[in-house]
Each structure stands twice: as C-alpha cells, then as structure tokens.
Amino acid sequence: MTVTSVDKDFDDLTLTLIADFDASPEQVWELWADPRKLERWWGPPTHPATFERHDLSSAGGVSYYMTGPDGERYGGWWQVTAADPPKSLEFTDGFANDDGTPNPEMPTTEVRMQLTEHDGGTRMELRSVFGTREQMEQLAEMGMEEGLKQAVGQMDALLAA
Amino acid sequence: MLTYNQMVVDKLTDEAVDDLFHALADATRRDILRRSARDEPSVSRLAEAYPMSFAAVQKHVAVLERAGLVTKERRGREQIVRSDHDAVRRARLALDRLEAAWRGRVDRMSHLLEEISDPDDPRTGGRDR
C-alpha cells in the first residue's frame, strides 16, 4: 500500500494524507513540476487533465481542464502561494469558467504538499482544506434543484477537487 | 495490488456517480427530493401526493437513500424522509470524495514512478493510460 495514513477532520474540513513512495524526493517533485507527468495522474482515468499553463514559482499559476468521456470540459486553476523544490508546494485549487478565468462563485480548496526522505524513499504529506464551510456546503447542496446535468458535473468536479 | 486498489477506487467512484445519476433521472424522485428539503414528509404523506402505490413511492425513496440524497427515520408508525441537511454528514461526504480522489492520484503517481524507474518492464510500461 502506498497510502500510509488518512486523517479527516470534519470540524476543520481538512483531509491529511500520508503516502510513501519508493523514489527520491526529486523524482516525486518531478511528478508535480513536469506538466506532462502531472497530466498522467491529476485527473481520474475517465477525466484526464490537460495543463495549459504551468508555472510553480510563487508568483506563477497553473490552469488546466479535465475532459470527460463525452468530451465535456471542466476547467480548473491553481494559485501557487509557496514553492520550495523539491520539498514543498502550497496552492489554492479552484474551478474555472469556460474561458479559463477563475469562477469566484465556486468553492476552492487549499492544498499543502510536503516531501521528506523516509526509509530510503520519499514520504509525501498532503493537506487539503475546503475554503470555508459555506463553500463546502455549497458543493454538497448544488444539484438538488438544478437537475441532472449539473449534479453530475458537480460530482465530476468534486472528484477533481 | 496497486492496480487492484485503483480499480476499486474507480469502481466505487463510478458506482456513486451511477447511483446519483439514476436517482435524479426521474421526475417523481426529484419532486420527493424537493419536498423533503422543504419539510420532513412521511412516506405515506408522499404517497398521497402521487398517483401511485405506497410501495412504489417507498421504492423511489429507497433509490434516493442509496444515492445518499435522503435519510429515512422511523417515528412512531411513520417513516420520515429527510434530505441530508446535517452539516457534519455533508462534511463527511465531501471529505470522503476528496479522499477517494487523492487515493486514486497517489496510486497513479506510484505507477508512474515505477514506469520511470524501469521503462522496459512490460508490466508497467505504457499500461497506465
């Protein structure tokens, strides 16, 4: 098993996941830093991601979209807040409009990723926090009144979050 | 083992999407969902609202329940239907989905690292999409 532990804090809306890889921190960092490698794992197999812009410097940003089985696209963006290769990366992950600009009405999650050497391999500690409880509830509520299409789209988006 | 786990995660996720899709694909079920979001109707009161049998309405409620959209609670002789408005349960749902997404990602990262370290291994080379 690669995932060593998972902790979910329902009060703080935080997921903390620890995974151990049989590779160096530099190799694991490359999976984040090389957009062609990132594309091979960010989206689920049914919704592969394409990264159009990918700059991990703290002034930079990332934009991507995921393509569903019927060709439908779900846009996303990262705002990088801190990057220290090959040790850590912090960013805000959000939804984008069709034209790639951030959609301010949709929820965001804060992601903090840290890599440390561990037992000859690399330990990745990942922390993901929903922006606010309101945003999380918005995610959970959406689709109730808006019918089938949007509900399923929301679910895809949640899976991508 | 990793491939197996990946399949399980994908399958669970697909099943959850299928359940939701199926639950919302029916006008009666969408109406039941709206009514249970407004107040807490009993199954028998819902059955009065539609030109169908109690058993048929009960079946619709069961589909919504399986998709995680409503919960059913026995109160005396009545079965009360509630749409899931409890914040903790919603947090659980959102975090469970997030966990499933990240478990899938970690498995794919692991595959990719295997492939990079041993590109000639036919067990890993080019298989992962």
Interface residues (C-beta under 8 A of the other chain):
Chain A: M1 T2 V3 V6 K8 F10 L13 L15 L17 A19 F21 D22 A23 Q27 V28 L31 K37 R40 W41 W42 P44 P45 T46 P48 T109 M124 L126 S128 F130 R133 M136 E137 L139 A140 E141 G143 M144 E145 G147 L148 A151 V152 M155 D156 L158 L159 A160 A161
Chain B: M1 L2 N5 D10 T13 D14 A16 V17 L20 F21 L24 A25 R30 L33 R34 A37 L69 S83 A87 V88 R90 A91 R92 L93 A94 L95 D96 R97 L98 E99 A100 A101 W102 R103 G104 R105 V106 D107 R108 M109 S110 H111 L112 L113 E114 I116 S117 D128 R129
